[in-house]
Amino acid sequence: MPSFRRCLMLACVLVASVVGCVLFLKDPPPSPEAVATGLDTAKLERLDALVHEAVEGKQIAGAVVLLARHGRIGHLKAIGWRDLEAQAPMTTDTLFRLGSMTKPITSVAVMMLVEEGKLRLDDPVSKFLPEFKNPTVGVPNLFSRSLYVRPAGREITIRDLLNHTSGLTYRYWDLQPWTTLYRNAGVSDGLNHAPGTSLNNVRRLARLPLMFQPGTFWGYGLSDDVLGVVVEIISGQDLETFFRERIFGPLKMHDTCFYVPQEKQGRLSALYMPDRHGRVQRIREELGLVSVGEIEFSVTYPCEKNGQYFSGGAGLVSTAPDYARFLQMMLNGGELDGVRLLRPETVQQMTSNQIGYLKNYILKYGDGYGYGFGIHTVDGMGLDVSSTGSYSWGGIFQTYFWVDPKKDLIGVLMVQLFAIGDIPLRQEFKKRAYECLVG
């Protein structure tokens, strides 16, 4: 009899285990958000698994992923660690250093002032910053390694700054002799504790020769830092105040700022970089200024407010949901929740190719460029799966977004990893996001 009871109990356990496995293997019920936004729940799990694999393989410490469609967030997930060493989990309200994802916001600020009639796209920059009057262009002598300087054919305009045809560059591109000139002049790329104000930095930049004649080439550089100062001069406010009062407040982007207040600093993600084996290692805060080649950045700049320096090209901090609100405003044609920042025709102008026959050489964001956005002018260009007319950009610490108007889709991937070149996760994440679309 005891033997029979043991056999019966064992049979019950086996049946329960099988039933449990069957229940576990069944697809989870679709979430209301996923259904409403046309996202396949099972494929969303595959999308998340990609990020989990990157965390488990120590390629990244953690990430926040977001997909929005038809005007609402359909998928928002925090995966991995905000602070791996402290075992602090990533959360959906984690703060990330945006780097160059600051640029689209600065471009919106400029176009708001254009709509108000306070500046024109073809205004010379010298109208607001006299230091840019009579610009010069440097012509390198390949034999003597010297630089011949000659007058520019025309002045830099606001339009040149918006579409990066100004002739300004970045020091970190390591294009000589401009890198040495920028370094010797104390010009900051916007990722560290620059001395003085944004205006001081731009004035140092204005004294240096341009890389090329304005309007003749697409060259990614400090144009948005100059635009940020133009916004300050015209508005009479520092850029932080203008952004807060005119953009972040109206859009309810309450976690987006240049300097993180004390009470929110615990939500700022730690910053990592790959070691020689490609596995993440923390960049320690006590290191201060970090130099990798000609790239210089500070881990702690978002927490050490000097109240003066606001980089319009690289300085902001935000969360994935906050930044998605900004992108939804753009996708809606300049309006969100009854608040309008821009006219639809202005948004259309910003998100259309504005550089003509010139090419955006950072092809991961499309071959064209608008005002603050890379533009995809060809369907499925290269390895990209987004539609013609999609626009995107990213930041130096592997933050990334794209907007696909044809699919009514927004994608945001937030990571904090300093790496030369893009991590493979970025394009694979985008590919799997498109596989999640239903209808």
Secondary structure, 3 states (H helix, E strand, C coil): CHHHHHHHHHHHHHHHHHHHHHHHHCCCCCCHHHHHCCECHHHHHHHHHHHHHHHHCCCCCEEEEEEEECCEEEEEEEEEEEECCCCEECCCCCEEECHHHHHHHHHHHHHHHHHCCCCCCCCEHHHCCHHHCCCEEEEEECCCCEEEEEECCCCCEHHHHHCCCCCCCCHHHCCCCHHHHHHHHCCCCCCCCCCCCHHHHHHHHHCCCECCCCCCCCCCCCHHHHHHHHHHHHHCCCHHHHHHHHHHHHHCCCCCECCCCHHHHHHECCCEEECCCCCEEECCHHHCEEEECCEEEECCHHHCCCCCCCCCCCCCEECHHHHHHHHHHHHCCCEECCEECCCHHHHHHHCCCCCCCCCCCCHHHCCEECCCCEECCCCCCCCCCCCCCCEEEECCCCCEEEEECCCCEEEEEECCECCCCCCCHHHHHHHHHHHCECC
